[in-house]
Amino acid sequence: MCGGVYEEEFMTLEKLESMLNSHDWFYDMSDDHRYYTRGRAQRNEIEQAIATLTVQGFREEACALYNEAKPDEFFSKE
């Protein structure tokens, strides 16, 4: 590493589950832009986590966690 203390964090199914359980699924209905911005950032992090887990060979498990945590109004992931 060139002069920095950068270490990429390894994504786990447990971390994804925690992210899903703390996510404000209805952030886009908020009148407060701060909540919308935070919710959108969380959603992007969740999508990135699923993509990372897919590369690691855990797509099926990640999608199952997503589908279990999401409200009924949301589309399922396959």
Residue pairs with C-beta under 8 A, 6 or more apart in sequence:
11 49
11 52
11 53
11 56
13 53
13 58
13 61
13 62
13 65
15 49
16 46
16 49
16 50
16 53
16 62
16 65
16 66
17 65
17 69
19 42
19 45
19 46
19 49
20 46
20 65
20 66
20 69
20 70
21 69
22 42
23 39
23 42
23 43
23 46
23 69
24 30
24 35
24 38
24 39
24 42
25 70
25 71
25 74
26 39
26 71
27 35
27 36
27 38
27 39
27 40
27 42
27 43
28 36
28 39
28 40
30 36
30 39
46 66
49 62
50 59
50 62
50 63
50 66
50 77
53 59
53 61
53 62
54 62
62 77
63 76
63 77
63 78
66 76
66 77
67 76
67 77
70 76
